[in-house]
Amino acid sequence: MSSEIIRKVKERSADNYGLHRQYINPQFVRVLEVIGFNRNYVGAEGAYLIDKNGKEVLDFLAGFGVYNIGRNHPYVAEVLKEVMEAKTASLVQMDVSPMCGMLAEKLASLAPGDLEAVFFTNSGTEGVEGALKFARQATGKHKLVHCDHAFHGLTLGSLSVNGNREFRERNEPLLPDCISVPFNDLEALENTLKGGDVGAFILETVQGKGVFIPDEAYLKGVRELCDRYGTLLIADEVQCGLGRTGKMFAVNHWDVKPDILVISKALSGGYIPVGAIITTRDIHSKVFDSMERCFAHSNTFGQNDLAMAAGLATLEIIEKENLVENAERIGNRIIDGLRELANRYEMLTEVRGIGLMTGMQFGEPKSMGLKASWKLLHKMNEDLFCQMITMPLLDRHDILTQVAGHGLDTVKILPPLTITEEDADKFLEAMDDVLKSAHSLTGSAWKTVKDLGVRTAKTA
């Protein structure tokens, strides 16, 4: 029996935005239309998207870090096809799957230290939820500490340790006794932990909103403080894990072992939602401490065979294609190139990067003409300036990027780990052109973004 779904999808492609406007999220469609990002992508392969006109777009967003191995990797697709043809006994529930055990075994071999007990989830936010529960049950302490500007997901538990006001508002009250401390501040952390009543300190090893990287001594200091005061350390590597930073896990850069490691996004190559909580056998056994509590934490789809097979295939690709090493090599090429551009363009004030996770920080210029336009733009909308970078990158150069977060003046790139030197150089040449335009008051960039501000205000 052949399906006609793909044929029907192609027939309805022209109505893509109308369907989403009517049935899903009309406000998001408005955003895409206002900033000119409504390209209607109909295909994808590797590091490139293909729009309805057949134009190739270099994807430096990678589904917010999902496509580390590139889009539609043929090996993962073939593995999934084989699993479906094998008609495996998936999700029996009252039995266990060999594929689940094999993926857990592989993750345990890659994870730092003695992290060997694995619980599979369907997403990063679900992984965070589970990690918080594990920490509370294992320690008997309910207080949780997180960092300012942290992003750990948007369900209520993970939102309680989310340091971004725009996500928390309209949802409070959240979980009680969730305390925020500044990132990279060991003194503030110790003052919060020294009462000995904190169950866990959760942090992104590299903060995704803005790409903030820990100081050299920070993570080792965090590890020491958590040990001293009996607090578990949860490393959220949903975005920065699985090769993204030039190491398999970002904690490897600082030789630190967390008590609980949370991963997701890139684990299945973008084919199937999947995530994992990786912890010590000691912590795991304090949660699942009897036969009666074998379901102390569970889900329905976490161990499904398609997700497990995709995870095994993805890890195989990461290793066989040397994608961790490629992320470090190409990432350094991009970071060095951007820092050279920062020496020439005053509004590019800082480049924060590690592997293929990079944030370009923009700041108020010193020259009078640019300074006046900068202030006017920020008075209109504090998030407008970065669209002066992302919009022409897509419109003129066919490169997809986006801002790193609200009110940060930061553009972030998360390309697939498969990108080549040619891809990196194409991006750097495009950035040079876009920055040149942004630094010329007579160019089209300022008019475009000011017009955008006016349109945004009218449609608000």
C-alpha positions in Angstrom: 0.0 0.0 0.0 1.5 3.4 -1.0 0.7 6.5 0.8 -0.4 9.7 -0.9 0.6 11.9 2.1 3.7 13.4 0.4 1.7 14.1 -2.8 -0.9 15.9 -0.7 1.7 17.8 1.2 3.2 19.1 -2.0 -0.2 20.1 -3.2 -0.9 22.1 0.0 2.6 23.6 0.2 1.4 27.0 -1.1 -1.1 27.1 1.7 1.6 26.4 4.4 1.3 29.7 6.2 -2.5 29.8 5.9 -2.8 26.4 7.6 -0.5 27.6 10.5 -2.3 30.9 10.7 -5.6 29.2 11.1 -4.8 26.2 13.2 -1.5 26.5 15.0 0.2 29.9 15.8 -0.8 33.0 13.8 1.5 35.2 15.8 4.6 33.2 14.7 3.4 33.4 11.1 3.2 37.2 11.5 6.7 37.3 12.8 8.1 35.3 9.9 6.3 37.6 7.4 7.4 40.8 9.1 11.1 39.9 9.1 11.0 38.2 5.7 11.7 34.7 6.9 8.7 33.1 5.2 10.7 31.2 2.6 8.6 28.1 2.7 11.3 25.4 2.8 10.4 22.2 0.9 13.5 20.1 1.4 16.8 19.8 3.2 20.0 17.9 3.1 23.2 18.2 5.2 23.8 21.8 6.1 21.4 23.2 3.5 17.7 24.0 3.3 15.9 24.2 0.0 13.0 26.7 -0.4 10.0 26.6 -2.7 12.0 28.3 -5.5 14.7 25.7 -5.4 17.2 28.1 -3.7 19.7 26.6 -1.2 20.0 28.2 2.2 22.9 27.6 4.4 21.4 26.5 7.8 23.3 28.1 10.6 20.4 27.5 13.0 20.2 23.7 12.7 16.8 23.5 14.4 18.2 25.3 17.5 21.0 22.6 17.6 19.0 19.5 16.6 20.9 18.7 13.4 24.4 18.2 14.6 24.9 15.5 11.9 23.1 17.5 9.3 19.6 17.2 8.0 18.2 14.0 6.6 21.3 11.9 7.1 20.9 8.9 4.8 22.5 6.4 7.2 20.0 7.2 10.1 17.2 7.1 7.6 18.3 3.6 6.4 18.6 2.3 10.0 15.1 3.6 10.8 13.7 1.9 7.6 15.4 -1.4 8.7 13.8 -1.2 12.2 10.4 -0.6 10.7 10.8 -3.4 8.3 11.9 -5.7 11.2 8.5 -5.1 12.9 10.2 -5.0 16.3 8.2 -5.4 19.5 8.5 -1.8 20.6 6.9 -0.4 23.8 5.7 -3.6 25.3 6.0 -1.8 28.6 5.9 -4.9 30.7 9.2 -6.0 29.2 12.5 -4.4 28.0 14.0 -3.7 24.6 17.6 -4.7 23.6 17.9 -1.5 21.6 17.2 0.6 24.7 19.9 -1.2 26.6 22.4 -0.9 23.8 21.9 2.9 23.5 22.2 3.2 27.3 25.4 1.2 27.2 26.8 3.5 24.5 25.9 6.7 26.3 27.5 5.3 29.5 30.7 4.6 27.6 30.8 8.2 26.4 29.7 10.0 29.6 32.3 11.3 32.0 33.3 9.4 35.2 30.8 6.9 36.6 27.7 8.2 34.9 26.2 4.9 33.8 22.5 4.8 34.7 20.3 6.1 31.9 16.6 7.2 31.8 15.3 8.0 28.4 13.0 11.0 27.7 11.2 12.6 24.8 12.7 16.1 25.0 15.2 18.3 26.8 12.6 19.9 29.1 11.3 16.4 30.1 14.9 15.5 30.9 15.3 18.5 33.1 12.0 17.7 34.9 13.3 14.2 35.6 16.7 15.4 36.7 15.1 17.7 39.2 12.9 14.9 40.6 15.9 12.6 40.8 17.9 15.2 42.8 15.0 15.8 45.2 14.4 12.1 45.8 18.1 11.2 46.1 19.0 14.0 48.5 15.7 14.5 50.4 16.2 18.3 49.8 13.7 20.3 47.8 15.6 23.6 47.2 17.0 24.1 43.7 19.5 26.7 42.5 19.8 27.9 38.9 21.6 30.7 37.0 20.4 34.0 35.8 19.5 33.9 32.0 19.4 30.1 32.2 17.1 28.2 29.7 16.1 24.7 30.8 12.8 24.3 29.0 9.3 25.6 29.3 7.2 23.0 31.2 6.4 24.2 34.7 9.2 22.4 36.6 11.9 23.4 34.2 10.4 26.9 33.9 10.9 27.2 37.6 14.7 27.1 37.0 14.5 29.3 33.9 16.3 32.6 34.4 14.4 34.5 31.7 11.6 36.8 32.7 9.8 36.7 29.4 9.2 33.0 29.7 8.3 33.0 33.4 5.7 35.8 33.3 2.0 34.8 33.3 3.0 31.4 34.7 3.9 32.3 38.3 3.7 31.0 41.0 6.1 28.3 39.9 7.9 25.8 42.1 8.8 27.3 45.5 12.4 27.6 46.7 14.0 27.9 43.3 16.9 30.3 43.7 18.7 32.3 41.0 22.4 33.1 41.2 24.6 34.9 38.6 26.5 32.7 36.1 30.3 32.6 36.7 29.9 33.8 40.3 31.3 31.2 42.8 30.8 33.5 45.8 27.1 34.0 45.2 26.8 30.2 44.7 28.5 29.4 47.9 26.3 31.9 49.8 23.3 30.0 48.5 24.6 26.5 49.1 26.2 26.9 52.5 23.0 26.2 54.4 23.3 22.6 53.3 19.6 22.5 52.3 19.9 22.6 48.5 19.2 19.5 46.6 20.7 20.5 43.2 22.4 23.2 41.3 21.5 23.1 37.7 23.3 24.9 34.9 23.9 24.8 31.2 27.6 24.1 30.8 27.5 26.8 28.1 24.5 29.1 28.3 22.5 29.0 25.2 20.8 32.4 25.5 23.8 34.5 24.4 26.4 31.8 24.4 28.0 32.6 27.8 31.0 30.4 28.5 32.2 29.6 32.0 35.4 31.1 33.3 38.3 28.7 33.4 38.0 27.9 37.1 34.3 28.2 37.4 33.1 24.6 36.8 35.8 23.1 39.0 34.8 25.6 41.7 31.1 24.6 41.3 32.0 20.9 41.6 34.0 21.6 44.8 31.1 23.7 46.4 28.5 21.1 45.5 30.6 18.4 47.1 31.3 20.5 50.2 27.6 21.3 50.9 26.0 18.1 49.7 24.3 19.4 46.6 24.0 17.5 43.4 25.3 19.1 40.2 23.1 18.8 37.1 24.7 19.7 33.8 22.1 20.6 31.1 23.8 19.8 27.8 20.6 19.6 25.8 22.0 22.1 23.3 25.8 22.2 24.0 26.3 18.4 24.2 27.0 15.7 21.6 30.0 17.3 19.9 28.6 20.9 19.6 31.5 22.5 21.5 34.3 20.5 20.0 34.1 17.8 22.8 31.5 15.1 23.1 30.2 16.8 26.2 31.0 20.4 27.1 32.0 19.4 30.7 34.9 17.6 29.1 36.6 21.0 28.4 37.0 21.5 32.1 37.4 17.9 33.2 34.4 18.0 35.5 31.9 15.2 36.2 28.4 16.3 37.0 26.1 14.1 39.1 23.4 14.2 36.5 23.8 14.9 32.8 20.8 15.9 30.6 21.0 15.6 26.8 18.5 15.7 23.9 18.1 17.8 20.7 20.8 16.2 18.5 20.6 12.6 19.9 18.4 11.2 17.1 19.8 13.2 14.2 16.5 15.1 14.1 14.3 12.2 13.1 12.6 11.2 16.4 12.1 13.2 19.7 14.5 11.6 22.2 16.5 12.7 25.3 18.4 11.1 28.1 19.2 11.6 31.8 22.6 10.0 32.6 23.5 9.7 36.3 25.3 7.5 38.7 24.1 4.1 39.8 24.0 5.4 43.4 21.7 8.3 42.6 19.5 6.1 40.4 19.2 3.4 43.0 17.9 6.0 45.6 15.1 6.9 43.2 14.3 3.3 42.1 15.0 1.7 45.4 12.5 -1.2 45.5 10.4 -3.3 43.2 7.4 -1.3 44.3 9.2 1.9 43.0 10.4 0.5 39.7 8.0 3.1 38.1 9.0 5.9 40.5 9.5 8.0 37.3 8.3 6.8 33.9 6.9 7.9 30.5 5.1 6.1 27.7 7.3 6.8 24.6 10.8 7.3 26.0 12.2 3.9 25.1 10.5 3.4 21.7 12.6 1.4 19.3 12.7 4.1 16.6 14.2 6.6 18.9 16.7 4.2 20.3 17.8 3.1 16.8 18.1 6.7 15.7 20.3 7.4 18.8 22.6 4.5 18.1 22.9 5.5 14.4 23.5 9.2 15.3 26.3 8.4 17.8 27.9 6.1 15.2 27.9 9.0 12.6 29.3 11.5 15.1 32.3 9.1 15.7 32.8 7.7 12.2 32.6 11.1 10.5 34.8 12.8 13.2 32.2 15.5 13.8 33.5 16.4 17.2 36.9 17.2 15.7 35.3 19.0 12.8 33.3 21.2 15.2 36.5 22.2 16.9 38.4 22.9 13.7 35.7 24.7 11.8 34.5 26.5 14.9 38.0 27.9 15.5 38.0 29.1 11.9 34.7 30.9 12.3 35.6 32.4 15.7 39.0 33.7 14.5 37.3 35.1 11.4 34.6 36.9 13.4 37.2 38.3 15.8 39.1 39.8 12.9 35.9 41.4 11.7 35.3 42.8 15.3 38.6 44.6 14.9 37.2 46.4 11.9 33.6 47.0 12.8 33.0 48.9 16.1 29.5 47.6 16.8 30.7 44.0 16.9 32.0 44.3 20.4 32.6 40.6 21.4 32.7 37.2 19.9 32.0 34.4 22.4 32.4 30.9 20.9 33.4 27.3 21.7 33.3 24.8 18.8 30.3 25.5 16.6 28.4 27.4 19.2 29.0 31.1 18.8 27.5 34.4 19.9 28.2 37.7 18.2 27.7 40.5 20.7 26.8 44.0 19.4 27.1 47.2 21.4 26.6 50.9 21.2 29.1 52.6 18.8 31.3 55.5 19.7 30.9 57.5 16.4 28.2 60.1 16.7 26.0 59.3 13.7 25.9 55.6 14.4 25.3 56.2 18.1 22.3 58.4 17.5 20.8 55.8 15.1 21.6 53.0 17.6 19.7 54.8 20.4 16.7 55.6 18.2 16.5 52.0 17.1 16.7 50.7 20.7 14.1 53.2 21.8 11.7 51.8 19.2 12.4 48.2 20.2 15.3 46.7 22.1 15.3 43.6 19.9 15.4 45.3 16.5 19.2 45.8 15.9 20.0 42.2 15.5 17.5 41.9 12.7 19.8 44.3 10.8 22.2 41.3 10.8 19.9 38.3 10.4 17.6 39.7 7.8 20.2 40.6 5.1 22.1 37.4 5.9 19.0 35.5 4.7 17.8 37.9 2.1 21.1 38.7 0.4 23.3 35.7 1.3 20.9 32.8 1.8 22.2 32.1 5.3 19.7 31.3 8.1 20.6 32.7 11.6 18.6 34.3 14.5 19.0 36.3 17.6 20.2 34.7 20.8 17.5 36.0 23.1 15.4 39.0 24.1 17.2 42.2 24.7 20.7 40.8 24.3 21.9 42.4 21.0 23.4 39.0 20.3 23.2 37.0 17.1 23.9 33.2 17.6 25.0 30.6 15.2 24.6 26.8 15.6 25.5 25.2 12.3 25.5 21.5 11.7 28.8 19.9 12.8 29.2 18.7 9.2 29.9 22.1 7.7 33.0 22.6 5.6 35.7 25.3 5.3 33.8 26.6 2.3 30.6 26.9 4.3 32.5 28.7 7.0 34.2 31.1 4.6 30.8 31.8 2.9 29.4 32.8 6.2 32.4 35.0 7.1 32.3 36.8 3.7 28.5 37.4 4.2 29.1 38.8 7.7 31.7 41.2 6.3 29.2 42.5 3.8 26.4 42.8 6.3 28.5 44.5 8.9 29.8 46.9 6.3 26.2 47.9 5.4 25.3 48.1 9.1 28.1 50.6 9.7 27.0 52.9 6.8 24.2 55.2 7.6 23.6 55.8 3.9 23.2 52.1 3.3 19.9 50.2 3.1 20.3 48.3 6.4 19.2 51.1 8.7 16.2 52.1 6.6 15.1 48.4 6.4 15.3 47.9 10.2 13.6 51.2 11.0 10.8 50.4 8.7 10.6 47.1 10.4 10.2 48.8 13.7 7.4 51.0 12.4 5.6 47.9 11.0 6.1 46.0 14.2 4.6 48.9 16.2 1.6 49.1 13.9 0.8 45.4 14.2 1.4 45.1 17.9 
